Amino acid sequence: MHVIGVGRDVFEINKKIAERNRRTFDESGVLAINFMGAVGSGKTAMIEALHKKLKGCRIAAIAGDIVSDLDANRLKKLGIPVVGVNTGKECHLDAHLVEHALDDFNLKDLDILFIENVGNLICPVDFDLGTQLNVTIVSVSEGDDTVEKHPMIFASSDAAVINKIDIAEAVDADADKMRKDALHINPGLKVFLTSIRKDNGIDDFADWIRNKKDEGKRRKG
Amino acid sequence: MHEFFVASGIMETVLEEAKKHGAGKVSKIVLEIGPLSMISVEQLEFALDILSEGTIACGAAIECRITPVTLKCENNHVNVVAPAKLDFFSLTRIPCPACGAKTRPVGGRDCMIKEISAE
C-alpha cells in the first residue's frame, strides 16, 4: 500500500472559470450581479422593479431555475435579453453554467447583467460565479432570524436586501433586527430595506447599482 | 445539498490519480474541508459511499479533516481559530489578539483532496 499525495481543491475548476467570467465582464464593461435568496424572497420581482428604475441602462438577465422556465419567461416580458438556465438537480448556479449562458448574449451591447440564482441560502455560497457584485435578498416573511441563521451568505455578499417590509408587522418580523444582524455578520455590507409593492427603498438600491456600473465604466476607461 | 456534486468531483479525481499510479484498489481517501464551506461532512461521506460502488474505491475509508480558520488583521497578524471554537455569526467581530485590530478570514472555504492510500 502506498500513499499518493493529491492536493487538489474540488472547487478549483469553478474558481478558475469564475475568474474567467470576471475578466469577460470587466473587459466588456458589464456589471454582473448575482442575486441570491430563498424561494419566494422576491428575486424575480426585484429584477422587474429595478428594470423600471434603471432607465437608460442596457439590461439583460440569466434566470436560474431547477427545471422550469417560468422566471425566464417572466423576465422576457420586460423586453430584455434573457437566458434561462436549468440546473437539473442542482441547488445553485455555478461558474460553468454562467459561462455557457454568456455565449447567448452580446455583452458589448449591455451595461448590467442580472443573474438570478436558484432559490437557496446555502449552496450558492460555495460557487463564485465571477460576478462583480453578490446580493442576497431575504424577505421578512422568512422570519426575522433568517439572517442570523445563514451568516455565510451574508458574509459573502456585497449587499443585503431586506424585502417585503410592508408586511413585517403582519408576519411578526422585525426588519431592523434583520438589518442589524446582517451588519453584525458583515460590517462592510450595504443594506437596503425594500417593499416592491409599495415602491419603498427600490430607488436607493437602483442608485447604488447605477453608481457601481458607472464606477466600472470609469475603471475600464 | 450540493454534496453529491462535490462528491462526484472528488471521485473523478481519486479514480484518475489511482489510475495514473497503476493502483488496483483505493483503501483510503483523505479530505481537508474548510469550515467556511457549506459542505455537510455526513452527507458528503454518504454520497462518496454511493458513488464509489462498483469502482476500485468501493469500501475506501473516508477521512474528513476539518481545517482551522485563519484570521488576518489589518497589520497582517495571523490568528488561527480551531473549528470547534468558530462562531459564524461573529466571525468578523473577533479582534486581533496581538494588536486588537479588525480581522478577516483568509481561506477556510476549500475542499481539498489531500491524499489517497492505494494498493
Interface residues (C-beta under 8 A of the other chain):
Chain A: M1 H2 V3 I4 G5 V6 G7 R8 D9 V10 F11 I13 K89 E90 C91 H92 I122 C123 V125 D126 F127 E148 P151 M152 A155 D181 H184 I185 N186 P187
Chain B: M1 H2 F4 F5 V6 G9 I10 T13 V14 E17 A18 H21 A23 S27 L36 S37 M38 I39 F88 F89 S90 L91 T92 R93 R109 D110 C111 M112 I113 K114 E115 I116 S117 A118 E119
